[in-house]
Amino acid sequence: MDGTTVDSIDSRHLRDVMGNFPTSVVAVTTLGAGHEPVGMVVGSFTSVSLDPPLVSFLADRSSSTLPKILSAQRFCANALASDQEALCRKMAKRGADRFDGVVWEKSPLNNPILDGTVAWIDCTIDKVVELGDHLLVVGRIQDLRVASVKNPLLFFRGGYGDYSSSAQLLLDGLRGW
């Protein structure tokens, strides 16, 4: 080790290195207090437990959408497909009507299931844990479905792609060694 401590890690350097870990792109959705659809994009969705069936995602504390999801006490995790980058960007934009022109239907828990996704998981909120500048939201799975055989949308090295293009980027990078 070079003596670098965790406290001295530069945030830009951390982002640059973490960008080399590909993540799936998930839209977390619910219906707000006025029954309007709300949603946000996360790149930190993961399976937690099979028994009981739990999943989780991380959200920045400053999110204006997260309080609406927490208030609803339920959410649907929509795994975006590789052809849904425009939808991802729309769902990630602050202050915009994220559902304008977006086709969706209600899940068994009345959460928005976005049209054209790879899969969806309908959850009730089981636990929320404070972790640094983020909140870890743990959901108990109530229902789930594979919606299509499309490739998932991935975020890798600051850009969007799919499994096949990410694999090709990796192979191209290895050829340069």
JOWOGI-V199896 format. One record per residue. N is the residue number from 1. PHI is phi as a letter, one per 30 degrees, with the letter a starting at -180 (NA if undefined). Layout:
BEGIN
n=[N | N]
phi=[PHI | PHI]
END
This chain:
BEGIN
n=[1 | 2 | 3 | 4 | 5 | 6 | 7 | 8 | 9 | 10 | 11 | 12 | 13 | 14 | 15 | 16 | 17 | 18 | 19 | 20 | 21 | 22 | 23 | 24 | 25 | 26 | 27 | 28 | 29 | 30 | 31 | 32 | 33 | 34 | 35 | 36 | 37 | 38 | 39 | 40 | 41 | 42 | 43 | 44 | 45 | 46 | 47 | 48 | 49 | 50 | 51 | 52 | 53 | 54 | 55 | 56 | 57 | 58 | 59 | 60 | 61 | 62 | 63 | 64 | 65 | 66 | 67 | 68 | 69 | 70 | 71 | 72 | 73 | 74 | 75 | 76 | 77 | 78 | 79 | 80 | 81 | 82 | 83 | 84 | 85 | 86 | 87 | 88 | 89 | 90 | 91 | 92 | 93 | 94 | 95 | 96 | 97 | 98 | 99 | 100 | 101 | 102 | 103 | 104 | 105 | 106 | 107 | 108 | 109 | 110 | 111 | 112 | 113 | 114 | 115 | 116 | 117 | 118 | 119 | 120 | 121 | 122 | 123 | 124 | 125 | 126 | 127 | 128 | 129 | 130 | 131 | 132 | 133 | 134 | 135 | 136 | 137 | 138 | 139 | 140 | 141 | 142 | 143 | 144 | 145 | 146 | 147 | 148 | 149 | 150 | 151 | 152 | 153 | 154 | 155 | 156 | 157 | 158 | 159 | 160 | 161 | 162 | 163 | 164 | 165 | 166 | 167 | 168 | 169 | 170 | 171 | 172 | 173 | 174 | 175 | 176 | 177]
phi=[NA | c | i | d | c | e | d | c | d | d | d | d | d | d | d | d | d | d | d | d | c | d | b | d | c | b | c | c | b | a | c | d | e | c | i | d | d | b | a | b | c | b | c | b | d | a | d | c | a | d | b | d | d | b | b | a | b | c | b | d | e | d | e | d | d | e | e | d | d | d | d | d | i | a | a | c | c | c | d | d | d | d | c | c | d | d | d | e | d | d | d | c | d | d | i | c | d | d | c | d | i | c | d | a | b | d | d | e | c | i | c | d | c | d | d | i | d | d | a | b | b | c | b | c | d | c | a | b | b | d | b | h | c | b | c | c | c | c | c | c | d | c | a | a | a | d | c | a | c | d | d | d | d | c | c | a | h | i | b | c | a | b | e | d | d | d | d | d | e | d | d | d | d | d | d | d | d]
END
